[in-house]
């Protein structure tokens, strides 16, 4: 494997199925909150916590667990995480009380905190230097497809059949993927834990800090609006509705992954500028020309392009700033930044909308994206 690493597409597609199910596990309660409220006899706020506590567990446990498992076999660790994800969904599906369901969600969040950074580092170990970015892009395309296809599919099952059947189905699908990974994925040994791959050392790396800063801007701007996409649709009087908007967004996200796959290993800096610019143009249209329907259609599509490959982009970028034995820990720092800023942004955006308006929120995000564009354009070394 070390001598003749090649880009084996079936392996990375299998790993993409892992991220597909991981993002589905993370977000699936959002589409069935009324069913969860009725089934568990809980309030709307409590049902929302089934998403929030998952994110908190992911953010809090990610860095320490990645750091403490760097010496573990990558394949065995992935299998343990898949079993954890399957168990998480099974627990929620069987839950007879809110506490039981919350425990299941926290288990899933802990697994997610380890999975997102480790699977990118694992994938980069399975190919040669010139295809590392492409490998991460294919692996993380599962998140894009999960948001655009997986969530609607599982939500359909949850609303038309039952929410318990939805979680059981996800648990079974993940268990099946785990079996396929056991037989198909090559093993990669962990790395020795040392000072060079400790979080305290990496946090002093300027390239890592820059990537974390750009990650924060990307997650604040995109998730700050996407979390309240229903409010956006209402604010701009989008007459085609949220379903059509999500379809356009989904097509843009898929195109984003395709573009990233072709460019990410050749010119990451221009790709970053391009993605930030797409989101900038989208939010500018929503802010000033929302009365023109064709421009709004274009804006949702552009937003998808600016959003779709973000995870792959910044996980590849942060891994390039450190030695190979530190890539998993470095991506855990990037992933934790992503999760923490999403949590903070949801509260910040909600406060802006409660006191002011979606227009003001969009204008704030436009200004942040300008900062992201300028910083990315001038980061010739870090985003080479």
C-alpha positions in Angstrom: 0.0 0.0 0.0 2.8 2.4 0.9 4.7 1.8 -2.4 1.8 1.9 -4.9 -1.0 4.1 -3.5 -3.6 4.7 -6.2 -6.9 6.5 -6.2 -9.4 3.6 -5.7 -12.8 5.2 -6.3 -15.0 2.3 -4.9 -13.1 2.6 -1.5 -13.8 6.4 -1.3 -17.5 5.9 -2.4 -17.9 3.5 0.5 -16.4 6.0 2.8 -18.8 8.7 1.3 -21.6 6.4 2.4 -20.3 6.7 5.9 -20.5 10.5 5.9 -23.9 10.3 4.2 -25.3 8.3 7.1 -23.4 10.5 9.7 -24.9 13.7 8.4 -28.3 12.0 8.2 -28.0 10.9 11.8 -27.1 14.4 12.9 -29.9 16.3 11.2 -32.7 13.8 10.8 -34.7 15.0 14.0 -35.1 18.4 12.4 -37.6 17.1 9.8 -39.7 15.2 12.3 -39.9 17.5 15.4 -43.7 17.3 15.6 -43.6 13.5 15.5 -40.9 13.4 18.2 -42.9 15.8 20.3 -46.0 13.6 20.1 -44.2 10.3 20.5 -42.1 11.3 23.5 -44.6 13.8 24.9 -42.1 16.7 25.0 -42.1 20.4 24.2 -40.7 22.0 21.0 -37.7 23.2 22.9 -36.9 19.7 24.2 -37.3 18.2 20.8 -34.8 20.8 19.5 -32.4 19.7 22.1 -32.1 16.3 20.4 -30.2 18.2 17.7 -28.5 20.7 20.0 -27.1 18.2 22.5 -25.8 16.1 19.6 -23.8 19.1 18.4 -22.6 19.9 21.9 -21.3 16.4 22.5 -19.6 16.4 19.1 -17.8 19.7 19.7 -16.8 18.9 23.3 -15.6 15.4 22.9 -14.0 15.6 19.4 -10.6 17.0 20.2 -9.8 15.0 23.3 -11.0 11.7 21.8 -9.2 12.2 18.5 -6.0 13.1 20.4 -6.3 10.0 22.7 -7.0 7.6 19.8 -4.3 8.6 17.3 -2.4 5.4 17.9 -5.5 3.2 17.2 -5.9 1.3 13.9 -7.9 3.6 11.6 -10.1 0.8 10.3 -10.9 -0.6 13.8 -11.7 2.9 15.1 -14.0 3.5 12.2 -15.8 0.2 12.8 -16.3 1.2 16.5 -17.7 4.5 15.5 -20.1 2.9 13.0 -21.3 0.6 15.7 -21.8 3.6 18.0 -23.8 5.4 15.3 -26.0 2.4 14.7 -26.5 2.0 18.5 -27.3 5.7 18.8 -30.2 5.5 16.3 -31.4 2.2 17.7 -31.6 3.7 21.2 -33.6 6.7 19.9 -35.9 4.3 18.0 -36.6 2.3 21.1 -36.8 5.2 23.4 -39.8 5.2 25.8 -38.7 8.5 27.4 -37.1 11.8 26.5 -34.0 11.0 28.7 -33.5 7.7 26.9 -33.7 9.4 23.5 -31.3 12.1 24.6 -28.7 9.5 25.7 -28.9 8.0 22.3 -28.3 11.3 20.6 -25.4 12.1 22.9 -23.8 8.8 22.0 -24.2 9.7 18.3 -22.7 13.2 18.9 -19.6 11.7 20.6 -19.1 9.4 17.6 -19.5 12.3 15.2 -16.9 14.3 17.0 -14.4 11.6 16.3 -15.6 10.6 12.8 -15.5 13.8 10.9 -11.8 14.6 11.4 -10.6 10.9 11.4 -12.2 9.8 8.2 -10.7 12.6 6.2 -7.2 11.8 7.6 -7.9 8.1 7.0 -8.8 8.7 3.4 -5.7 10.8 2.8 -3.6 7.9 4.0 -5.1 5.6 1.3 -3.9 7.6 -1.8 -0.9 9.4 -3.2 0.0 13.0 -2.5 -1.5 14.5 -5.7 -5.0 12.9 -5.0 -5.4 13.7 -1.3 -7.7 16.6 -1.8 -9.8 14.6 -4.3 -10.1 11.8 -1.8 -11.4 14.1 0.9 -13.8 15.7 -1.6 -15.3 12.3 -2.6 -15.5 11.2 1.0 -17.2 14.4 2.2 -19.6 14.4 -0.8 -21.6 12.1 1.4 -22.5 15.2 3.5 -23.8 17.1 0.5 -25.8 14.2 -0.8 -27.0 13.5 2.7 -28.4 17.0 3.1 -29.9 17.2 -0.4 -31.2 13.5 -0.7 -30.8 11.7 2.6 -32.6 14.0 4.9 -35.7 14.4 2.6 -35.8 10.6 2.2 -35.6 9.8 5.9 -38.1 12.6 6.7 -40.5 11.0 4.3 -40.2 7.7 6.2 -40.6 9.4 9.5 -43.7 11.3 8.5 -45.4 8.7 6.4 -44.6 5.5 8.3 -43.3 6.4 11.8 -40.4 8.2 13.4 -39.3 5.0 15.1 -39.1 3.2 11.7 -36.9 6.1 10.5 -34.4 5.6 13.2 -34.5 1.8 12.9 -33.9 2.1 9.2 -30.9 4.4 9.7 -29.5 2.0 12.3 -29.8 -1.0 9.9 -28.2 1.0 7.0 -25.2 2.0 9.2 -24.8 -1.6 10.4 -24.8 -2.8 6.8 -22.1 -0.2 5.8 -20.0 -1.3 8.8 -20.0 -4.9 7.4 -19.0 -3.6 4.0 -16.2 -1.5 5.6 -15.0 -4.6 7.5 -14.5 -6.5 4.3 -13.5 -3.8 1.8 -11.4 -1.1 3.6 -7.7 -1.5 3.9 -6.2 -1.0 7.4 -4.0 1.9 8.3 -2.1 1.9 11.5 -2.3 4.9 13.9 0.6 7.2 14.7 2.6 7.6 17.8 1.4 10.2 20.2 4.0 12.9 20.6 4.4 16.6 21.1 4.3 17.3 17.3 0.7 16.1 17.1 -0.7 17.4 20.3 -3.6 19.9 20.1 -1.5 22.4 22.2 1.3 22.3 19.6 -1.0 22.5 16.6 -3.0 25.4 17.9 0.2 27.5 17.7 0.6 26.7 14.0 -0.3 29.9 12.0 -1.6 27.9 9.0 -3.9 25.9 11.3 -5.2 29.1 13.0 -5.8 30.7 9.6 -7.8 27.6 8.4 -9.8 27.7 11.7 -10.5 31.4 11.1 -11.8 30.8 7.6 -13.8 27.8 8.8 -15.5 30.0 11.4 -16.4 32.6 8.7 -17.7 29.9 6.4 -19.8 28.2 9.1 -21.1 31.5 10.6 -22.3 32.9 7.3 -23.7 29.8 5.7 -25.3 28.1 8.7 -26.4 31.4 10.2 -28.7 31.8 7.2 -29.4 28.1 6.5 -30.6 27.4 10.0 -33.4 30.0 9.4 -34.0 29.3 5.7 -37.8 29.2 6.4 -37.5 32.8 7.7 -35.5 33.7 4.6 -38.2 32.3 2.2 -40.8 34.4 4.0 -38.7 37.5 4.2 -37.9 37.6 0.5 -41.4 36.4 -0.5 -40.0 33.6 -2.5 -43.1 32.3 -4.4 -41.7 28.9 -5.4 -41.5 27.8 -1.7 -38.8 26.1 0.4 -39.0 22.8 -1.5 -37.9 24.4 -4.8 -35.3 26.5 -3.0 -33.8 23.4 -1.5 -33.7 21.6 -4.9 -31.8 24.5 -6.4 -29.5 24.6 -3.4 -28.9 20.8 -3.7 -28.0 21.0 -7.4 -25.6 23.8 -6.6 -24.0 21.7 -3.8 -23.5 18.8 -6.0 -21.8 21.0 -8.7 -19.7 22.4 -5.8 -18.4 18.9 -5.1 -17.6 18.3 -8.7 -15.7 21.5 -9.1 -13.8 20.9 -5.9 -12.8 17.5 -7.0 -11.2 18.9 -10.1 -9.5 21.9 -8.5 -8.8 21.3 -4.9 -5.4 19.6 -5.4 -4.3 22.2 -8.0 -5.3 25.6 -6.6 -7.0 25.6 -3.2 -6.7 29.4 -2.8 -8.8 30.3 -5.8 -11.3 27.6 -5.0 -11.7 29.1 -1.5 -12.2 32.6 -3.0 -14.6 31.2 -5.6 -16.8 29.5 -2.9 -16.9 32.6 -0.6 -17.7 34.7 -3.6 -20.7 32.5 -4.6 -22.1 32.8 -1.1 -21.4 36.6 -1.2 -23.3 37.0 -4.5 -26.2 34.9 -3.2 -26.7 36.9 0.0 -26.3 40.2 -1.9 -29.1 39.2 -4.2 -31.3 38.2 -1.3 -30.5 41.6 0.4 -31.1 43.9 -2.5 -32.8 42.2 -5.5 -35.2 39.7 -3.8 -38.1 41.1 -5.8 -36.6 39.6 -9.1 -37.6 35.9 -9.2 -35.0 34.7 -11.7 -32.2 36.3 -9.5 -33.5 34.5 -6.4 -33.5 31.2 -8.3 -29.9 31.9 -9.3 -29.1 32.9 -5.7 -30.2 29.6 -4.2 -28.1 27.8 -6.8 -25.0 29.9 -6.2 -25.4 29.5 -2.4 -25.3 25.7 -2.9 -22.1 26.1 -4.9 -20.6 28.2 -2.1 -21.7 25.7 0.5 -21.4 22.2 -0.9 -17.6 21.4 -0.6 -16.8 23.6 2.4 -16.0 20.6 4.7 -13.7 19.0 2.2 -12.1 22.2 1.4 -11.1 23.2 4.9 -10.3 19.7 6.1 -7.8 19.3 3.2 -6.4 22.8 3.9 -5.8 22.2 7.6 -4.2 18.8 6.9 -1.7 20.5 4.6 -0.4 22.7 7.4 0.9 19.9 9.5 3.0 16.7 9.3 1.1 13.5 8.3 1.2 12.2 11.8 -0.8 15.2 13.0 -3.5 15.4 10.3 -6.2 13.7 12.4 -5.7 16.0 15.3 -5.4 19.1 13.1 -8.7 18.2 11.4 -10.3 17.7 14.8 -9.4 21.3 15.6 -11.0 22.4 12.4 -14.1 20.2 13.0 -14.5 21.5 16.5 -14.3 25.1 15.2 -17.1 24.2 12.7 -19.3 22.7 15.4 -18.8 25.5 18.0 -19.4 28.3 15.5 -22.6 26.6 14.3 -23.9 26.4 17.8 -23.1 30.0 18.6 -24.4 31.2 15.2 -27.8 29.7 15.7 -28.2 31.7 18.9 -26.7 34.9 17.4 -28.9 34.7 14.2 -32.0 34.0 16.3 -31.4 37.0 18.4 -30.9 39.2 15.3 -34.1 38.0 13.8 -36.0 38.4 17.0 -35.0 42.0 17.5 -34.3 43.2 13.9 -34.7 41.5 10.5 -33.4 39.0 8.0 -32.2 41.8 5.9 -29.8 43.0 8.6 -28.6 39.4 9.2 -27.9 39.0 5.5 -25.9 42.3 5.4 -23.8 41.1 8.4 -23.1 37.9 6.6 -22.2 39.7 3.4 -19.6 41.8 5.3 -18.1 38.7 6.9 -17.9 37.0 3.5 -15.9 40.0 2.2 -13.4 39.5 5.0 -13.3 35.8 4.0 -12.6 36.6 0.4 -9.8 39.1 1.2 -8.1 36.8 3.7 -8.3 33.8 1.4 -7.0 35.8 -1.6 -4.0 36.9 0.4 -3.3 33.4 2.0 -0.9 32.3 -0.8 1.2 30.1 1.5 -1.5 28.4 3.6 -3.9 27.8 0.7 -1.3 26.9 -2.0 
